[in-house]
Amino acid sequence: MDEFSQHLMVLTSYIGLYTDANIKQVLLHYDYEREKTDGYPEAHLQIPATSEPWVSLLSRCPDAKKELGHLHLPTGGRRFRPTVEDLVEFLIVERITEARDGWRDVLARSRDAFLSRQLRAAVRRLPEAAADQLTQMGYAVATP
């Protein structure tokens, strides 16, 4: 439950893209870990791959991790992080997989539902900012 004890809250999530059915050969993964205590971003992407520019940079940094796949690339934080819909869209538009008819509408509906939940949560945490924006847009905002 969230801090208001009214809504469910995600504590951790994982979206992985693998090349095999046994999920042993990972291409990338998005992680979300609320209240992460090790200093890394709560929402991040990891890609176990090699890149000469990254190898060159990391080799010059004595305290840095030495492989690209161990880096936690930030992806927007707690509220508006990447979704499985984003990963599916990536696979389709990059022509890595074939799409089914109507895929854009299905992803849009699912993405909108997620964004709506996230926006509501953001408004609960920053009601003054939400009220200010709505007022600027011409809406009458009632205050408690």
Residue pairs with C-beta under 8 A, 6 or more apart in sequence:
1 7
1 8
1 9
2 8
2 9
2 121
2 124
4 124
7 121
7 124
9 34
10 32
10 34
11 33
11 34
12 31
12 32
12 33
12 34
13 30
13 31
13 32
14 29
14 30
14 31
14 32
15 29
15 30
15 82
15 83
15 84
15 87
16 23
16 26
16 28
16 29
16 30
17 26
17 27
17 28
17 29
17 87
17 91
18 24
18 25
18 26
18 27
19 25
19 27
26 48
27 47
27 48
28 45
28 46
28 47
28 48
29 45
29 46
30 43
30 44
30 45
30 75
30 81
30 82
30 87
31 43
31 44
31 45
31 46
31 72
32 42
32 43
32 78
32 81
33 42
34 42
34 78
35 42
36 42
40 72
41 72
41 74
41 75
41 77
42 77
42 78
43 74
43 75
43 76
43 77
43 78
43 81
43 82
44 72
44 73
44 74
44 75
45 72
45 73
45 74
45 75
45 82
46 69
46 70
46 71
46 72
46 73
47 68
47 69
47 73
48 67
48 68
48 69
49 68
49 69
50 67
50 68
51 68
54 68
54 71
55 68
58 64
58 65
58 66
58 67
58 68
59 66
65 71
75 81
75 82
76 82
79 118
79 121
79 122
80 115
80 118
83 110
83 111
83 114
85 107
85 110
85 111
85 114
86 111
88 103
88 107
89 107
90 96
91 97
92 98
92 99
92 103
122 130
123 130
131 141
131 143
134 141
135 141
